[in-house]
Amino acid sequence: MPRLLKEMDTAQEFFFDSNAQVEMDTYSAGRIVLLGDAGYCAGPTSGRGTSQALIGAYLLAGELATREGDHTAAFAAYEQQMRPYVAEHQAMGREGAERFFMPAPTQEILDMLAANAPENIRTKPVRLPDYTPATAA
């Protein structure tokens, strides 16, 4: 840390940011629901922020559309479907941070990590429900 602070003072260009996750006990309260990074940021090292947000938006819209105005049931179904997906990718974000912040790796280590990357081994395909639009009565 002392070296970082010293270098920061003399650097012509400097960027510093945090690597954080958002882990919520619940994604909704009352009529408010969280989506994407606001509810379940996996962290920049996961590479899953956009896909989580898009999948979450699809599931939330579908559940709201099929629950006949019952937002409480829609929010619960949305969370039930998202939680396992989010947990998996948050774990990947933590693992990615461990690899990202290690000392400078050799090319051999980088090749090994790429070949055995967790996203190539562990990630399960997402099966999105087919929300059939309600017909006008």
C-alpha positions as CSV (number, residue, x, y, z in Angstrom):
1,M,0.0,0.0,0.0
2,P,2.8,2.5,0.7
3,R,4.2,1.9,-2.7
4,L,0.8,2.4,-4.3
5,L,0.3,5.7,-2.5
6,K,3.8,6.9,-3.5
7,E,3.3,5.9,-7.2
8,M,-0.2,7.6,-7.2
9,D,1.3,10.9,-6.3
10,T,3.8,10.9,-9.2
11,A,1.8,9.1,-11.9
12,Q,0.8,11.1,-14.9
13,E,-2.3,8.9,-15.4
14,F,-3.9,7.0,-12.6
15,F,-7.1,5.0,-12.3
16,F,-8.2,3.3,-9.1
17,D,-11.4,1.5,-8.5
18,S,-12.9,-1.1,-6.2
19,N,-13.7,-4.7,-7.1
20,A,-17.0,-5.3,-5.3
21,Q,-20.1,-7.5,-5.3
22,V,-23.6,-6.8,-4.3
23,E,-25.1,-9.6,-2.2
24,M,-28.7,-8.9,-1.1
25,D,-30.8,-10.9,1.3
26,T,-33.8,-10.3,-1.0
27,Y,-34.2,-8.6,-4.4
28,S,-37.5,-6.9,-3.5
29,A,-39.3,-5.1,-0.8
30,G,-42.9,-4.0,-1.2
31,R,-43.4,-2.8,-4.8
32,I,-39.7,-2.2,-5.4
33,V,-37.5,-4.8,-7.1
34,L,-33.8,-4.7,-7.8
35,L,-32.4,-5.8,-11.1
36,G,-28.9,-6.2,-12.5
37,D,-25.9,-4.8,-10.6
38,A,-28.2,-3.0,-8.2
39,G,-29.4,-6.4,-6.9
40,Y,-26.7,-8.9,-7.6
41,C,-23.5,-7.5,-9.0
42,A,-21.1,-10.4,-9.5
43,G,-18.1,-8.0,-9.8
44,P,-16.1,-6.9,-12.9
45,T,-13.9,-10.0,-12.7
46,S,-16.9,-12.3,-13.4
47,G,-17.7,-10.9,-16.8
48,R,-21.4,-11.6,-16.2
49,G,-22.9,-8.2,-15.4
50,T,-24.7,-7.6,-18.7
51,S,-25.9,-11.2,-19.1
52,Q,-27.2,-11.2,-15.5
53,A,-29.1,-7.9,-16.1
54,L,-30.6,-9.1,-19.4
55,I,-31.7,-12.4,-18.1
56,G,-33.0,-10.8,-14.9
57,A,-35.0,-8.3,-17.0
58,Y,-36.5,-11.0,-19.1
59,L,-37.5,-13.2,-16.1
60,L,-38.9,-10.2,-14.2
61,A,-41.0,-9.0,-17.2
62,G,-42.2,-12.5,-17.9
63,E,-43.2,-13.1,-14.3
64,L,-45.0,-9.8,-14.1
65,A,-46.8,-10.5,-17.3
66,T,-48.0,-13.9,-16.2
67,R,-49.0,-13.2,-12.6
68,E,-52.1,-11.1,-13.4
69,G,-51.0,-8.0,-11.5
70,D,-49.7,-9.9,-8.4
71,H,-46.3,-8.3,-8.1
72,T,-45.5,-10.1,-4.8
73,A,-45.8,-13.5,-6.6
74,A,-43.9,-12.2,-9.6
75,F,-41.1,-10.9,-7.5
76,A,-40.8,-14.1,-5.6
77,A,-40.7,-16.2,-8.8
78,Y,-38.1,-13.9,-10.3
79,E,-35.9,-14.2,-7.3
80,Q,-36.3,-18.0,-7.1
81,Q,-35.1,-18.3,-10.7
82,M,-32.3,-15.8,-10.5
83,R,-30.7,-16.7,-7.1
84,P,-28.9,-19.9,-8.3
85,Y,-27.6,-18.2,-11.5
86,V,-26.4,-15.2,-9.5
87,A,-24.7,-17.3,-6.8
88,E,-22.8,-19.3,-9.4
89,H,-21.5,-16.1,-11.1
90,Q,-20.7,-14.3,-7.9
91,A,-18.5,-17.3,-7.0
92,M,-16.8,-16.9,-10.4
93,G,-16.3,-13.2,-9.7
94,R,-14.5,-14.0,-6.5
95,E,-12.4,-16.6,-8.2
96,G,-11.6,-14.2,-11.0
97,A,-10.5,-11.5,-8.5
98,E,-8.1,-14.0,-7.0
99,R,-6.5,-14.7,-10.4
100,F,-6.6,-11.0,-11.5
101,F,-4.9,-9.7,-8.5
102,M,-2.1,-12.2,-8.2
103,P,1.5,-11.3,-9.1
104,A,2.3,-11.0,-12.8
105,P,1.7,-14.5,-14.3
106,T,3.8,-16.2,-16.9
107,Q,2.4,-16.9,-20.4
108,E,2.3,-20.6,-19.4
109,I,0.0,-19.8,-16.4
110,L,-2.2,-17.5,-18.5
111,D,-2.6,-20.3,-21.1
112,M,-3.5,-22.8,-18.4
113,L,-6.0,-20.5,-16.8
114,A,-7.7,-19.9,-20.2
115,A,-7.9,-23.6,-21.0
116,N,-9.3,-24.4,-17.6
117,A,-11.3,-21.3,-17.0
118,P,-14.3,-21.9,-14.6
119,E,-16.7,-20.5,-17.2
120,N,-15.6,-23.2,-19.6
121,I,-16.1,-26.0,-17.1
122,R,-18.8,-25.1,-14.6
123,T,-21.3,-22.7,-16.1
124,K,-24.6,-24.3,-16.8
125,P,-26.7,-23.1,-19.7
126,V,-29.6,-20.9,-18.7
127,R,-33.0,-22.2,-19.6
128,L,-35.3,-19.3,-20.0
129,P,-39.1,-19.9,-19.7
130,D,-41.2,-19.2,-22.8
131,Y,-43.7,-16.5,-21.5
132,T,-46.7,-16.8,-23.8
133,P,-48.4,-13.4,-24.1
134,A,-51.9,-13.2,-22.7
135,T,-54.6,-13.0,-25.3
136,A,-56.9,-10.0,-25.2
137,A,-60.4,-10.9,-23.9
